[in-house]
Amino acid sequence: MLYIVQTALEAGALYAPVALALFLSYSILDIADLTTDGSFTLGCAVSAMVCLAGHPILAIPAAMAAAAAAGFITAFLQTKLAVPSILAGIVTNIGLYTVNLMVMGSSNRSIFRRETIFSLAEGLGLGSATKLVVCAVVVLAMCAALVWFLGTRLGLSIRATGDNKDMVRASSINPNFTITVGLCLANAMTGLSGALVVQSTSSADVNMGTGMVVIGLAALVIGETLIGKGSMVRRVLGVLAGSIIYRIIYAAALRANLPAEYMKLVSAIIVGAAIAAPAIKRWIGFEKQKHAALAERRDHRA
Amino acid sequence: MLDIVNISKTFNPGTVNEKKALSGVSLHMERGDFATIVGSNGAGKSTLFNAIAGGFITDQGSISLAGRDITYEAEYRRSRQMGHLFQDPMRGTAPHMTIEENMALAYLRAGKSQRAYFSRVSKADKAAFREQLARLGMGLEDRMRQSVGLLSGGQRQALALLMATMVPPDLLLLDEHTAALDPETADKVLTLTREIVAGGNITCLMVTHNMKNALELGNRTLMMDSGRIVLDVGGEARKNMTVEELLVQFKENVGKGLDNDRILLS
């Protein structure tokens, strides 16, 4: 049991940056950024290659910068070239598949027995908790940076861009700039997650990012539904909690002998159901009201 | 302060929907001038505001503000010097951000360096926000951490007015900013407008459908028709003018009566 919880916490922290990236692009900027799958893999690929070259710590910023560049392409397509935002993400994502193969030189790369940030941290004497502690430190630092950033002038401008475009245009904020910064940052976070995952599992594969956007959204939706809205600190920690809860569900499902491939369907259902929930609630409310009114009319007649 | 020279704009030129929205509008305003604008339906009042704010680039003519040519400047750049309030109170504020965050945005945008991307509001700034909110007399100073979406239309418009003028702009554009409010709230927002504009000696243009307001507020009244300014009264002539006289003047200048289904004569 303890082992399951620890694994879930570890995986929750490893993949939390993806959920936080979607928090920034989807919840705050109101853009469904489909670059996510490709930029996650790009983070993996760059991290693996830099580790192989012998710089596991350098691999982290390198992966983030590469993924941010991918986000820049998506942002450029939608802000300057008027490509619809979803399509812009898809276009970049498809292109990234080839880029990722080029980065790795083959469809997968092993960094087994190579130095990683986790192997470097083994010297700290944390025993079996090493991975968890390293992930937690990195992710919590990222959460703190994100909360801080969203309170700065630029951060507030990004939030306003997703909240009220009319206001933004009339208040000296260039929405093209804020969207670009937002998408670059979001993808950098996705890349960070990819970089950590590769160093944790010691292998990179060109398909690692497939479906990552849905998994990230599932974590995001779980966090926002269970922890709810409120202050920025609460929302960010909620997303982090959502990522961990998702991994606990995942671990439990594996325990129940559900094949690992089934988890993508489970994630899709969680996301679909959660995003559809308000509409379903409205529909149920309407039907209830209608039936009550009709029943009363029948009683009246009788 | 504001110099508009002979600007024109035609929408959808060469199509059946061609509309000459502005034709040769010129307007000069001194610092501290407060002009009200009335006019028929589709006279080009909002189009004129949009041209000044940068919603579109004019076909000809030039616009300069505070000695700077802004004819071809992007909307977001012009808005550093300009406040713009719309009829719809929802347009001026971000609903999912708190009152404090909305004010911080307005304050940080106009103040300090435009490149200070990572500046944040200090405790002293927040205390100043509180003081300014208290001036509205709406109790908003005790709700600074609440989402703006929870406020009424009148409260949101008052907040938007405060945000637009927190750092005094070179020009304030008010596009029927009280038209969507109930009479009592509209009065309150108008009183605030008068105080803020006079207090900051702000140059201001205000579109209104209320003829009485058009003569009472500010120091000039402009009338527009078919994309032109057809009447511009100020000074002594305006002081003694009645709504009836204004309408007669309009008819003389245009050759037809003021045709506006939303006009309020009293």
HADDOCK unambig.tbl for C-alpha pairs under 7 A between the chains (distance, minus, plus):
assign (segid A and resid 151 and name CA) (segid B and resid 120 and name CA) 6.63 0.50 0.50
assign (segid A and resid 152 and name CA) (segid B and resid 117 and name CA) 6.96 0.50 0.50
assign (segid A and resid 152 and name CA) (segid B and resid 118 and name CA) 4.94 0.50 0.50
assign (segid A and resid 152 and name CA) (segid B and resid 119 and name CA) 5.51 0.50 0.50
assign (segid A and resid 152 and name CA) (segid B and resid 120 and name CA) 4.84 0.50 0.50
assign (segid A and resid 153 and name CA) (segid B and resid 105 and name CA) 6.46 0.50 0.50
assign (segid A and resid 153 and name CA) (segid B and resid 108 and name CA) 6.23 0.50 0.50
assign (segid A and resid 153 and name CA) (segid B and resid 117 and name CA) 5.44 0.50 0.50
assign (segid A and resid 153 and name CA) (segid B and resid 118 and name CA) 5.67 0.50 0.50
assign (segid A and resid 153 and name CA) (segid B and resid 119 and name CA) 5.68 0.50 0.50
assign (segid A and resid 153 and name CA) (segid B and resid 120 and name CA) 6.13 0.50 0.50
assign (segid A and resid 154 and name CA) (segid B and resid 117 and name CA) 5.04 0.50 0.50
assign (segid A and resid 154 and name CA) (segid B and resid 118 and name CA) 6.26 0.50 0.50
assign (segid A and resid 156 and name CA) (segid B and resid 105 and name CA) 6.30 0.50 0.50
assign (segid A and resid 157 and name CA) (segid B and resid 105 and name CA) 6.86 0.50 0.50
assign (segid A and resid 160 and name CA) (segid B and resid 94 and name CA) 5.91 0.50 0.50
assign (segid A and resid 163 and name CA) (segid B and resid 94 and name CA) 5.60 0.50 0.50
assign (segid A and resid 163 and name CA) (segid B and resid 95 and name CA) 6.81 0.50 0.50
assign (segid A and resid 163 and name CA) (segid B and resid 96 and name CA) 6.53 0.50 0.50
assign (segid A and resid 164 and name CA) (segid B and resid 94 and name CA) 5.36 0.50 0.50
assign (segid A and resid 166 and name CA) (segid B and resid 91 and name CA) 5.78 0.50 0.50
assign (segid A and resid 167 and name CA) (segid B and resid 91 and name CA) 5.57 0.50 0.50
assign (segid A and resid 167 and name CA) (segid B and resid 92 and name CA) 5.00 0.50 0.50
assign (segid A and resid 167 and name CA) (segid B and resid 93 and name CA) 6.05 0.50 0.50
assign (segid A and resid 169 and name CA) (segid B and resid 75 and name CA) 6.71 0.50 0.50
assign (segid A and resid 169 and name CA) (segid B and resid 76 and name CA) 5.58 0.50 0.50
assign (segid A and resid 170 and name CA) (segid B and resid 76 and name CA) 6.41 0.50 0.50
assign (segid A and resid 170 and name CA) (segid B and resid 79 and name CA) 5.78 0.50 0.50
assign (segid A and resid 170 and name CA) (segid B and resid 84 and name CA) 6.47 0.50 0.50
assign (segid A and resid 171 and name CA) (segid B and resid 76 and name CA) 6.51 0.50 0.50
assign (segid A and resid 171 and name CA) (segid B and resid 79 and name CA) 5.49 0.50 0.50
assign (segid A and resid 171 and name CA) (segid B and resid 80 and name CA) 6.85 0.50 0.50
assign (segid A and resid 172 and name CA) (segid B and resid 76 and name CA) 4.04 0.50 0.50
assign (segid A and resid 172 and name CA) (segid B and resid 77 and name CA) 5.56 0.50 0.50
assign (segid A and resid 172 and name CA) (segid B and resid 79 and name CA) 4.74 0.50 0.50
assign (segid A and resid 172 and name CA) (segid B and resid 80 and name CA) 5.10 0.50 0.50
assign (segid A and resid 172 and name CA) (segid B and resid 109 and name CA) 6.81 0.50 0.50
assign (segid A and resid 173 and name CA) (segid B and resid 76 and name CA) 5.58 0.50 0.50
assign (segid A and resid 174 and name CA) (segid B and resid 76 and name CA) 5.60 0.50 0.50
